[in-house]
Amino acid sequence: MPGCTALQWGIPGRPLTPPPDLRLEANSLTALVDANGSGKSSQLKVIAGWQAP
């Protein structure tokens, strides 16, 4: 099962979000929902490996 544990990104010592622990079940649908500018796209880029944590 893919996932990530204590994932953080941002300026060293000042992470942009609390560190999420995420596990994704096969064939499941997951949504990130939050306010504009809260880091949803950045989080997905880090999880996909397109951006360094």
N, CA, C and O atoms as a Tripos MOL2 file, in Angstrom:
@<TRIPOS>MOLECULE
protein
  212   211    53     0     0
PROTEIN
NO_CHARGES

@<TRIPOS>ATOM
      1 N           0.8570   -1.1760    0.0000 N.3       1 MET1
      2 CA          0.0000    0.0000    0.0000 C.3       1 MET1
      3 C           0.9000    1.2350    0.0000 C.2       1 MET1
      4 O           1.6820    1.4150    0.9330 O.2       1 MET1
      5 N           0.8090    2.1000   -1.0340 N.am      2 PRO2
      6 CA          1.6210    3.3130   -1.0670 C.3       2 PRO2
      7 C           1.2410    4.2590    0.0580 C.2       2 PRO2
      8 O           0.1080    4.2570    0.5390 O.2       2 PRO2
      9 N           2.1970    5.0540    0.4620 N.am      3 GLY3
     10 CA          1.9090    6.0310    1.4940 C.3       3 GLY3
     11 C           3.1260    6.8620    1.8140 C.2       3 GLY3
     12 O           4.1790    6.7020    1.1970 O.2       3 GLY3
     13 N           2.9850    7.7420    2.7690 N.am      4 CYS4
     14 CA          4.0940    8.5510    3.2400 C.3       4 CYS4
     15 C           3.8850    8.7950    4.7340 C.2       4 CYS4
     16 O           2.7590    8.8070    5.2300 O.2       4 CYS4
     17 N           4.9890    8.9860    5.4260 N.am      5 THR5
     18 CA          4.9400    9.1910    6.8690 C.3       5 THR5
     19 C           5.6950   10.4570    7.2340 C.2       5 THR5
     20 O           6.8360   10.6360    6.8070 O.2       5 THR5
     21 N           5.0880   11.3310    8.0090 N.am      6 ALA6
     22 CA          5.7020   12.5670    8.5120 C.3       6 ALA6
     23 C           6.3030   13.4010    7.3850 C.2       6 ALA6
     24 O           7.4050   13.9300    7.5290 O.2       6 ALA6
     25 N           5.5960   13.5230    6.2740 N.am      7 LEU7
     26 CA          6.0570   14.2880    5.1210 C.3       7 LEU7
     27 C           5.9920   15.7810    5.4280 C.2       7 LEU7
     28 O           4.9470   16.2850    5.8400 O.2       7 LEU7
     29 N           7.1000   16.4890    5.2300 N.am      8 GLN8
     30 CA          7.1170   17.9420    5.4250 C.3       8 GLN8
     31 C           7.8540   18.5990    4.2740 C.2       8 GLN8
     32 O           8.7330   17.9880    3.6650 O.2       8 GLN8
     33 N           7.5010   19.8390    3.9730 N.am      9 TRP9
     34 CA          8.2230   20.6260    2.9800 C.3       9 TRP9
     35 C           8.0910   22.0860    3.3530 C.2       9 TRP9
     36 O           7.2160   22.4720    4.1280 O.2       9 TRP9
     37 N           8.9740   22.8920    2.7880 N.am     10 GLY10
     38 CA          8.9960   24.3170    3.0780 C.3      10 GLY10
     39 C          10.4040   24.7390    3.4640 C.2      10 GLY10
     40 O          11.3570   23.9850    3.2720 O.2      10 GLY10
     41 N          10.5330   25.9140    3.9960 N.am     11 ILE11
     42 CA         11.8230   26.4390    4.4370 C.3      11 ILE11
     43 C          12.3060   25.5920    5.6110 C.2      11 ILE11
     44 O          11.5130   25.2800    6.4990 O.2      11 ILE11
     45 N          13.6050   25.2050    5.6420 N.am     12 PRO12
     46 CA         14.1060   24.4050    6.7670 C.3      12 PRO12
     47 C          13.7500   25.0350    8.1140 C.2      12 PRO12
     48 O          14.0000   26.2170    8.3520 O.2      12 PRO12
     49 N          13.1650   24.2210    8.9840 N.am     13 GLY13
     50 CA         12.7510   24.6950   10.3020 C.3      13 GLY13
     51 C          11.3960   25.3730   10.3300 C.2      13 GLY13
     52 O          10.8880   25.6970   11.4040 O.2      13 GLY13
     53 N          10.7950   25.5940    9.1470 N.am     14 ARG14
     54 CA          9.4810   26.2400    9.0680 C.3      14 ARG14
     55 C           8.6110   25.5300    8.0350 C.2      14 ARG14
     56 O           8.3680   26.0720    6.9570 O.2      14 ARG14
     57 N           8.1410   24.3220    8.3520 N.am     15 PRO15
     58 CA          7.3290   23.5780    7.3820 C.3      15 PRO15
     59 C           6.0370   24.3210    7.0610 C.2      15 PRO15
     60 O           5.5110   25.0640    7.8880 O.2      15 PRO15
     61 N           5.5380   24.1080    5.8500 N.am     16 LEU16
     62 CA          4.3170   24.7900    5.4100 C.3      16 LEU16
     63 C           3.0510   24.1780    5.9790 C.2      16 LEU16
     64 O           2.0410   24.8680    6.1250 O.2      16 LEU16
     65 N           3.0910   22.8960    6.3010 N.am     17 THR17
     66 CA          1.9120   22.2280    6.8490 C.3      17 THR17
     67 C           2.3420   21.2780    7.9520 C.2      17 THR17
     68 O           3.5170   20.9200    8.0350 O.2      17 THR17
     69 N           1.4140   20.8670    8.7940 N.am     18 PRO18
     70 CA          1.7450   19.7910    9.7430 C.3      18 PRO18
     71 C           2.0930   18.5390    8.9560 C.2      18 PRO18
     72 O           1.5600   18.3470    7.8640 O.2      18 PRO18
     73 N           2.9710   17.6740    9.4700 N.am     19 PRO19
     74 CA          3.3570   16.4800    8.7220 C.3      19 PRO19
     75 C           2.2500   15.4380    8.6640 C.2      19 PRO19
     76 O           1.8750   14.8820    9.6960 O.2      19 PRO19
     77 N           1.7160   15.1620    7.4640 N.am     20 PRO20
     78 CA          0.6580   14.1520    7.3710 C.3      20 PRO20
     79 C           1.2300   12.7390    7.3150 C.2      20 PRO20
     80 O           2.3390   12.5280    6.8240 O.2      20 PRO20
     81 N           0.4810   11.7960    7.8100 N.am     21 ASP21
     82 CA          0.7400   10.3760    7.6080 C.3      21 ASP21
     83 C          -0.3630    9.8970    6.6770 C.2      21 ASP21
     84 O          -1.5440   10.0190    7.0050 O.2      21 ASP21
     85 N          -0.0030    9.3660    5.5460 N.am     22 LEU22
     86 CA         -0.9730    9.0550    4.5060 C.3      22 LEU22
     87 C          -0.7800    7.6330    4.0080 C.2      22 LEU22
     88 O           0.3390    7.2310    3.6910 O.2      22 LEU22
     89 N          -1.8480    6.8810    3.9390 N.am     23 ARG23
     90 CA         -1.8460    5.5450    3.3430 C.3      23 ARG23
     91 C          -3.0070    5.4930    2.3570 C.2      23 ARG23
     92 O          -4.1320    5.8670    2.6860 O.2      23 ARG23
     93 N          -2.7240    5.0290    1.1550 N.am     24 LEU24
     94 CA         -3.7430    4.9650    0.1110 C.3      24 LEU24
     95 C          -4.0230    3.5150   -0.2470 C.2      24 LEU24
     96 O          -3.1100    2.7690   -0.6010 O.2      24 LEU24
     97 N          -5.2660    3.1240   -0.1550 N.am     25 GLU25
     98 CA         -5.6840    1.7780   -0.5280 C.3      25 GLU25
     99 C          -5.7520    1.6840   -2.0500 C.2      25 GLU25
    100 O          -6.0900    2.6570   -2.7240 O.2      25 GLU25
    101 N          -5.4330    0.5160   -2.5840 N.am     26 ALA26
    102 CA         -5.5480    0.2880   -4.0240 C.3      26 ALA26
    103 C          -6.9900    0.5130   -4.4660 C.2      26 ALA26
    104 O          -7.9260    0.1430   -3.7580 O.2      26 ALA26
    105 N          -7.1640    1.1150   -5.6280 N.am     27 ASN27
    106 CA         -8.4770    1.3870   -6.2240 C.3      27 ASN27
    107 C          -9.3520    2.2810   -5.3660 C.2      27 ASN27
    108 O         -10.5780    2.2040   -5.4450 O.2      27 ASN27
    109 N          -8.7430    3.1300   -4.5470 N.am     28 SER28
    110 CA         -9.5250    4.0650   -3.7330 C.3      28 SER28
    111 C          -9.4740    5.4620   -4.3540 C.2      28 SER28
    112 O          -8.6190    5.7440   -5.1940 O.2      28 SER28
    113 N         -10.3670    6.3040   -3.9460 N.am     29 LEU29
    114 CA        -10.4210    7.6860   -4.3990 C.3      29 LEU29
    115 C         -10.1620    8.5700   -3.1850 C.2      29 LEU29
    116 O         -10.8310    8.4360   -2.1600 O.2      29 LEU29
    117 N          -9.1930    9.4730   -3.2990 N.am     30 THR30
    118 CA         -8.8220   10.3450   -2.1970 C.3      30 THR30
    119 C          -8.8650   11.7880   -2.6720 C.2      30 THR30
    120 O          -8.4330   12.0780   -3.7880 O.2      30 THR30
    121 N          -9.3690   12.6900   -1.8610 N.am     31 ALA31
    122 CA         -9.4370   14.1080   -2.2110 C.3      31 ALA31
    123 C          -8.7430   14.9360   -1.1370 C.2      31 ALA31
    124 O          -8.8650   14.6530    0.0550 O.2      31 ALA31
    125 N          -8.0140   15.9620   -1.5700 N.am     32 LEU32
    126 CA         -7.4610   16.9610   -0.6480 C.3      32 LEU32
    127 C          -8.3360   18.1920   -0.7660 C.2      32 LEU32
    128 O          -8.4730   18.7590   -1.8500 O.2      32 LEU32
    129 N          -8.9260   18.6080    0.3340 N.am     33 VAL33
    130 CA         -9.8420   19.7390    0.3350 C.3      33 VAL33
    131 C          -9.3900   20.7190    1.4100 C.2      33 VAL33
    132 O          -9.2560   20.3520    2.5780 O.2      33 VAL33
    133 N          -9.1580   21.9630    1.0130 N.am     34 ASP34
    134 CA         -8.7750   23.0070    1.9650 C.3      34 ASP34
    135 C          -8.8770   24.3490    1.2470 C.2      34 ASP34
    136 O          -9.2340   24.3970    0.0700 O.2      34 ASP34
    137 N          -8.5720   25.4140    1.9300 N.am     35 ALA35
    138 CA         -8.6730   26.7650    1.3770 C.3      35 ALA35
    139 C          -7.6200   27.0080    0.2940 C.2      35 ALA35
    140 O          -6.6140   26.3030    0.2250 O.2      35 ALA35
    141 N          -7.8660   28.0140   -0.5520 N.am     36 ASN36
    142 CA         -6.8830   28.4220   -1.5540 C.3      36 ASN36
    143 C          -5.5730   28.7910   -0.8670 C.2      36 ASN36
    144 O          -5.5690   29.4520    0.1720 O.2      36 ASN36
    145 N          -4.4620   28.3570   -1.4570 N.am     37 GLY37
    146 CA         -3.1520   28.7030   -0.9310 C.3      37 GLY37
    147 C          -2.7100   27.9040    0.2720 C.2      37 GLY37
    148 O          -1.7290   28.2640    0.9230 O.2      37 GLY37
    149 N          -3.4140   26.8220    0.5850 N.am     38 SER38
    150 CA         -3.0790   26.0490    1.7860 C.3      38 SER38
    151 C          -2.0270   24.9660    1.5480 C.2      38 SER38
    152 O          -1.5700   24.3380    2.5020 O.2      38 SER38
    153 N          -1.6310   24.7340    0.2740 N.am     39 GLY39
    154 CA         -0.5750   23.7750   -0.0120 C.3      39 GLY39
    155 C          -1.0280   22.4630   -0.6070 C.2      39 GLY39
    156 O          -0.2550   21.5050   -0.6350 O.2      39 GLY39
    157 N          -2.2560   22.3870   -1.0840 N.am     40 LYS40
    158 CA         -2.7610   21.1350   -1.6580 C.3      40 LYS40
    159 C          -1.9300   20.7040   -2.8600 C.2      40 LYS40
    160 O          -1.4810   19.5590   -2.9180 O.2      40 LYS40
    161 N          -1.7210   21.5880   -3.8080 N.am     41 SER41
    162 CA         -0.9530   21.2510   -5.0130 C.3      41 SER41
    163 C           0.4890   20.9320   -4.6630 C.2      41 SER41
    164 O           1.0690   20.0020   -5.2230 O.2      41 SER41
    165 N           1.0680   21.6780   -3.7590 N.am     42 SER42
    166 CA          2.4480   21.4040   -3.3410 C.3      42 SER42
    167 C           2.5500   20.0270   -2.7050 C.2      42 SER42
    168 O           3.5000   19.2900   -2.9730 O.2      42 SER42
    169 N           1.5960   19.6750   -1.8780 N.am     43 GLN43
    170 CA          1.6180   18.3680   -1.2370 C.3      43 GLN43
    171 C           1.5340   17.2580   -2.2820 C.2      43 GLN43
    172 O           2.2690   16.2750   -2.1870 O.2      43 GLN43
    173 N           0.6640   17.3900   -3.2670 N.am     44 LEU44
    174 CA          0.5480   16.3750   -4.3080 C.3      44 LEU44
    175 C           1.8250   16.2690   -5.1300 C.2      44 LEU44
    176 O           2.2220   15.1680   -5.5100 O.2      44 LEU44
    177 N           2.4770   17.3990   -5.4100 N.am     45 LYS45
    178 CA          3.7380   17.3830   -6.1580 C.3      45 LYS45
    179 C           4.8290   16.6540   -5.3820 C.2      45 LYS45
    180 O           5.6180   15.9160   -5.9720 O.2      45 LYS45
    181 N           4.8830   16.8500   -4.0780 N.am     46 VAL46
    182 CA          5.8870   16.1630   -3.2460 C.3      46 VAL46
    183 C           5.5940   14.6640   -3.2120 C.2      46 VAL46
    184 O           6.5090   13.8530   -3.3570 O.2      46 VAL46
    185 N           4.3440   14.2920   -3.0260 N.am     47 ILE47
    186 CA          3.9650   12.8730   -2.9790 C.3      47 ILE47
    187 C           4.2880   12.2060   -4.3240 C.2      47 ILE47
    188 O           4.7540   11.0670   -4.3470 O.2      47 ILE47
    189 N           4.0450   12.9030   -5.4460 N.am     48 ALA48
    190 CA          4.3120   12.3400   -6.7640 C.3      48 ALA48
    191 C           5.8050   12.3010   -7.0880 C.2      48 ALA48
    192 O           6.2110   11.6390   -8.0430 O.2      48 ALA48
    193 N           6.6240   13.0040   -6.3040 N.am     49 GLY49
    194 CA          8.0610   13.0320   -6.5680 C.3      49 GLY49
    195 C           8.4780   14.1190   -7.5410 C.2      49 GLY49
    196 O           9.6210   14.1270   -7.9990 O.2      49 GLY49
    197 N           7.5810   15.0330   -7.8670 N.am     50 TRP50
    198 CA          7.8860   16.1150   -8.8060 C.3      50 TRP50
    199 C           8.5510   17.2930   -8.1170 C.2      50 TRP50
    200 O           9.1340   18.1490   -8.7820 O.2      50 TRP50
    201 N           8.4730   17.3480   -6.7980 N.am     51 GLN51
    202 CA          9.0430   18.4460   -6.0010 C.3      51 GLN51
    203 C           9.6980   17.8260   -4.7820 C.2      51 GLN51
    204 O           9.1490   16.9000   -4.1840 O.2      51 GLN51
    205 N          10.8770   18.3330   -4.4040 N.am     52 ALA52
    206 CA         11.5770   17.7870   -3.2360 C.3      52 ALA52
    207 C          10.8880   18.2220   -1.9420 C.2      52 ALA52
    208 O          10.4380   19.3620   -1.8290 O.2      52 ALA52
    209 N          10.8070   17.3070   -0.9610 N.am     53 PRO53
    210 CA         10.2150   17.6970    0.3350 C.3      53 PRO53
    211 C          11.1480   18.6410    1.0900 C.2      53 PRO53
    212 O          10.8250   19.0760    2.1950 O.2      53 PRO53
@<TRIPOS>BOND
     1     1     2 1
     2     2     3 1
     3     3     4 2
     4     3     5 am
     5     5     6 1
     6     6     7 1
     7     7     8 2
     8     7     9 am
     9     9    10 1
    10    10    11 1
    11    11    12 2
    12    11    13 am
    13    13    14 1
    14    14    15 1
    15    15    16 2
    16    15    17 am
    17    17    18 1
    18    18    19 1
    19    19    20 2
    20    19    21 am
    21    21    22 1
    22    22    23 1
    23    23    24 2
    24    23    25 am
    25    25    26 1
    26    26    27 1
    27    27    28 2
    28    27    29 am
    29    29    30 1
    30    30    31 1
    31    31    32 2
    32    31    33 am
    33    33    34 1
    34    34    35 1
    35    35    36 2
    36    35    37 am
    37    37    38 1
    38    38    39 1
    39    39    40 2
    40    39    41 am
    41    41    42 1
    42    42    43 1
    43    43    44 2
    44    43    45 am
    45    45    46 1
    46    46    47 1
    47    47    48 2
    48    47    49 am
    49    49    50 1
    50    50    51 1
    51    51    52 2
    52    51    53 am
    53    53    54 1
    54    54    55 1
    55    55    56 2
    56    55    57 am
    57    57    58 1
    58    58    59 1
    59    59    60 2
    60    59    61 am
    61    61    62 1
    62    62    63 1
    63    63    64 2
    64    63    65 am
    65    65    66 1
    66    66    67 1
    67    67    68 2
    68    67    69 am
    69    69    70 1
    70    70    71 1
    71    71    72 2
    72    71    73 am
    73    73    74 1
    74    74    75 1
    75    75    76 2
    76    75    77 am
    77    77    78 1
    78    78    79 1
    79    79    80 2
    80    79    81 am
    81    81    82 1
    82    82    83 1
    83    83    84 2
    84    83    85 am
    85    85    86 1
    86    86    87 1
    87    87    88 2
    88    87    89 am
    89    89    90 1
    90    90    91 1
    91    91    92 2
    92    91    93 am
    93    93    94 1
    94    94    95 1
    95    95    96 2
    96    95    97 am
    97    97    98 1
    98    98    99 1
    99    99   100 2
   100    99   101 am
   101   101   102 1
   102   102   103 1
   103   103   104 2
   104   103   105 am
   105   105   106 1
   106   106   107 1
   107   107   108 2
   108   107   109 am
   109   109   110 1
   110   110   111 1
   111   111   112 2
   112   111   113 am
   113   113   114 1
   114   114   115 1
   115   115   116 2
   116   115   117 am
   117   117   118 1
   118   118   119 1
   119   119   120 2
   120   119   121 am
   121   121   122 1
   122   122   123 1
   123   123   124 2
   124   123   125 am
   125   125   126 1
   126   126   127 1
   127   127   128 2
   128   127   129 am
   129   129   130 1
   130   130   131 1
   131   131   132 2
   132   131   133 am
   133   133   134 1
   134   134   135 1
   135   135   136 2
   136   135   137 am
   137   137   138 1
   138   138   139 1
   139   139   140 2
   140   139   141 am
   141   141   142 1
   142   142   143 1
   143   143   144 2
   144   143   145 am
   145   145   146 1
   146   146   147 1
   147   147   148 2
   148   147   149 am
   149   149   150 1
   150   150   151 1
   151   151   152 2
   152   151   153 am
   153   153   154 1
   154   154   155 1
   155   155   156 2
   156   155   157 am
   157   157   158 1
   158   158   159 1
   159   159   160 2
   160   159   161 am
   161   161   162 1
   162   162   163 1
   163   163   164 2
   164   163   165 am
   165   165   166 1
   166   166   167 1
   167   167   168 2
   168   167   169 am
   169   169   170 1
   170   170   171 1
   171   171   172 2
   172   171   173 am
   173   173   174 1
   174   174   175 1
   175   175   176 2
   176   175   177 am
   177   177   178 1
   178   178   179 1
   179   179   180 2
   180   179   181 am
   181   181   182 1
   182   182   183 1
   183   183   184 2
   184   183   185 am
   185   185   186 1
   186   186   187 1
   187   187   188 2
   188   187   189 am
   189   189   190 1
   190   190   191 1
   191   191   192 2
   192   191   193 am
   193   193   194 1
   194   194   195 1
   195   195   196 2
   196   195   197 am
   197   197   198 1
   198   198   199 1
   199   199   200 2
   200   199   201 am
   201   201   202 1
   202   202   203 1
   203   203   204 2
   204   203   205 am
   205   205   206 1
   206   206   207 1
   207   207   208 2
   208   207   209 am
   209   209   210 1
   210   210   211 1
   211   211   212 2
@<TRIPOS>SUBSTRUCTURE
     1 MET1         2 RESIDUE 1 A MET
     2 PRO2         6 RESIDUE 1 A PRO
     3 GLY3        10 RESIDUE 1 A GLY
     4 CYS4        14 RESIDUE 1 A CYS
     5 THR5        18 RESIDUE 1 A THR
     6 ALA6        22 RESIDUE 1 A ALA
     7 LEU7        26 RESIDUE 1 A LEU
     8 GLN8        30 RESIDUE 1 A GLN
     9 TRP9        34 RESIDUE 1 A TRP
    10 GLY10       38 RESIDUE 1 A GLY
    11 ILE11       42 RESIDUE 1 A ILE
    12 PRO12       46 RESIDUE 1 A PRO
    13 GLY13       50 RESIDUE 1 A GLY
    14 ARG14       54 RESIDUE 1 A ARG
    15 PRO15       58 RESIDUE 1 A PRO
    16 LEU16       62 RESIDUE 1 A LEU
    17 THR17       66 RESIDUE 1 A THR
    18 PRO18       70 RESIDUE 1 A PRO
    19 PRO19       74 RESIDUE 1 A PRO
    20 PRO20       78 RESIDUE 1 A PRO
    21 ASP21       82 RESIDUE 1 A ASP
    22 LEU22       86 RESIDUE 1 A LEU
    23 ARG23       90 RESIDUE 1 A ARG
    24 LEU24       94 RESIDUE 1 A LEU
    25 GLU25       98 RESIDUE 1 A GLU
    26 ALA26      102 RESIDUE 1 A ALA
    27 ASN27      106 RESIDUE 1 A ASN
    28 SER28      110 RESIDUE 1 A SER
    29 LEU29      114 RESIDUE 1 A LEU
    30 THR30      118 RESIDUE 1 A THR
    31 ALA31      122 RESIDUE 1 A ALA
    32 LEU32      126 RESIDUE 1 A LEU
    33 VAL33      130 RESIDUE 1 A VAL
    34 ASP34      134 RESIDUE 1 A ASP
    35 ALA35      138 RESIDUE 1 A ALA
    36 ASN36      142 RESIDUE 1 A ASN
    37 GLY37      146 RESIDUE 1 A GLY
    38 SER38      150 RESIDUE 1 A SER
    39 GLY39      154 RESIDUE 1 A GLY
    40 LYS40      158 RESIDUE 1 A LYS
    41 SER41      162 RESIDUE 1 A SER
    42 SER42      166 RESIDUE 1 A SER
    43 GLN43      170 RESIDUE 1 A GLN
    44 LEU44      174 RESIDUE 1 A LEU
    45 LYS45      178 RESIDUE 1 A LYS
    46 VAL46      182 RESIDUE 1 A VAL
    47 ILE47      186 RESIDUE 1 A ILE
    48 ALA48      190 RESIDUE 1 A ALA
    49 GLY49      194 RESIDUE 1 A GLY
    50 TRP50      198 RESIDUE 1 A TRP
    51 GLN51      202 RESIDUE 1 A GLN
    52 ALA52      206 RESIDUE 1 A ALA
    53 PRO53      210 RESIDUE 1 A PRO
